[in-house]
Amino acid sequence: MFLPLLATLAVLGQAPASSEAPLTVLIAPPEAAGVPSHIISFAQEHVAEQLKTQGLQVVLTSDLSQLLSPAQRKSVLGCNRLEPACRITLGEAAEADVVMITELVQFLSGYRVGLKAYATRDGELLAEHYEPGVREDLLLDALTRASERVVPPVLQALRPTQAPIVETPLPELTPVQPPTQPKPELTATRSGPPGWAWVPAAGGAVMLGVGTVFLVKAGQDYQELKDQKFEDLERGAQLKESGQRAQNLSRIAYAVGAAGVVTSGLIYLLSGKDKKEAVEVRPTASVGNGGGMVGLVGTLP
């Protein structure tokens, strides 16, 4: 019964590790000509701490120096770091996967802070980040940002399984607006006279006829009263009253008839005007003791 258990343990012992070894980084001597030594020391230590917080194994130049003989120390640490062969030598000597070089260049406007990562296998650049015009009191903050920019692409190139997963934000969906239909333009048109426009004129003509009748009657009474063709005073008074009444009725009929005719004329005159324009013209008629009057009030087009 122990044979299956022993076989299982043997298989598990031969299985490869499921996770890769953490990335090893050598903090090489910096490029910082003319920069005070205490600033260089603080910068190197700060970069090392930032790399450790991101899960990397760090080898300092001082640690590498202790592992080398004086002859090796001079040839390895004193090589030209601008050449790929030098960076390969440094990485292999420290048994590191990456060679990290800090750059500090002092200008009148401040420091230019940079961090460059090279692969030990070929000495080629993997990632870099620069920030110009950094004040001395902000150097460590700039180095922190540089390490945060450089480490992810290095992990993506050498340890894809250890690289942080960057979630791509989903694009915002813009609601589609329905197409707007253009509103039809309203054009003012000129209208013809209505079909009932003749009615006021017809009524006015009738009233003018009635007024003429009363005018003739008033003239007859006046002529009879003038010729004194009445038998007594009572008849004369009746003729006078009848003539005045006929004369007043004639004036009223003429005024109403004239208003009707004028109204029809205005309807025909103003029917061709734009509908949007207000018409402020109206007929008017008045009757007095001395006669009647017909006219228009307003502004003609």
Secondary structure, 3 states (H helix, E strand, C coil): CHHHHHHHHHHHHHCCCCCCCCCEEEECCCECCCCCHHHHHHHHHHHHHHHHHCCCEEEEHHHHHHHCCHHHHHHHHCCCCCCHHHHHHHHHHHCCCEEEEEEEEEECCEEEEEEEEEECCCCCEEEEEEEEEECHHHHHHHHHHHHHHHHHHHHHHHCHHHCCCCCCCCCCCCCCCCCCCCCCCCCCCECCCCCCCHHHHHHHHHHHHHHHHHHHHHHHHHHHHHHCCCCCHHHHHHHHHHHHHHHHHHHHHHHHHHHHHHHHHHHHHHCCCECCCCCCCEEEEEEECCEEEEEEECCCC
